[in-house]
Amino acid sequence: AEKWVYMVTAQTSPNIAVINYWGKRDEVRILPVNDSISVTLDPDHLCTVTTVAVSPAFDSDRMWLNGKEISLSGIRYQNCLREIQGRAGEVKDKERGIKIEKKDWEKLHLHIASYNNFPTAAGLASSAAGFACLVFSLAKLMNVDEDASHLSAIARQGSGSACRSLFGGFVKWRMGSKEDGSDSVAVQLADEKHWNDLVIIIAVVSSRQKETSSTSGMRKSVETSSLLQHRAKEVVPKRILQMEEAIKNRDFASFTQLSCADSNQYHAVCLDTSPPIFYMNDNSHMIISLVEKWNLSEGAPQVAYTFDAGPNAVLIARNRKVAVQLLQGLLYYFPPKSDTDMKSYVVGDMSILK
Ligand code: PMV
């Protein structure tokens, strides 16, 4: 057999929603009931690195996550692989004498190794960065001629929020209106340099695995919550426009008002679901109270918060000075080694504190 291995490595980062996605109108294609907006974290601090390799010596598709083999048989992996494979081009590496023709991809097998530089169990959304990285690296490997937005529609089929990790900076996922999902794509609103005063701190309140997966949670909310219907139709469309303005103008007061209100409404939808879903815990609630009080006492917002499908707080400080004060506050109320199990990660232009 031929002895070559051809490989590509790529890196992506998790993204944090500031206008949340919650609810699918199509569960197979993963099409949402509303637009969402997120900020992609700084890859120097939190990222996923994925290497994809192809060789005539491989006799099956295999994948390792943080060194442990995982199954590729799930429908979400299969959909992403199939979509990329369907667009695969020709690869020529003259120096190494490698030539892969379009028709060869059907016979060749892949080995995929993916690493998170942050604890997977920490409850930080890792599937978004994971699927974005998988799709991006496979597209490079197979010489797929599509732009990042087109690739985002493929990553979306792995995990909805993954489509937003194809871009850095501020990103919008347009829900789209087509049945086939081809217009349900991510677009970049502003790059990572646009508003780089912001510092994101993730307060890891609990590293336990969440009890309700986003998939089953969303399904139940769509089926039972009337607040979700109201939110998707009446509330989010306006908020999206306002958030785009706030980001464009670097208007931190509006940004904070919108992000906090949206996080709270999303968790209200969870509570409005039958049976109710509780993602936040007492520590999450305490952090919200502290931030709200602080913002009020300063006369202008200093810190925005948002919580995804778990109890960990994502705190966005208006600048570095505020971020330092915020960390001091967190360490005071949740001293390390206490039974609150709080670890803090600082993301932005500072290093991770643990
Ligand atoms: O893409 P999923 O299935 O992991 O869903 C993510 C949903 C939230 O994180 C709660 C909100 C969002 O927009 O990221």
Residues whose N, C-alpha, C, O or C-beta is under 5 A from the ligand:
A	BS01	PMV	A17 I19 N20 Y21 S36 S159 G160 S161 A162 S214 T215 D308 A309
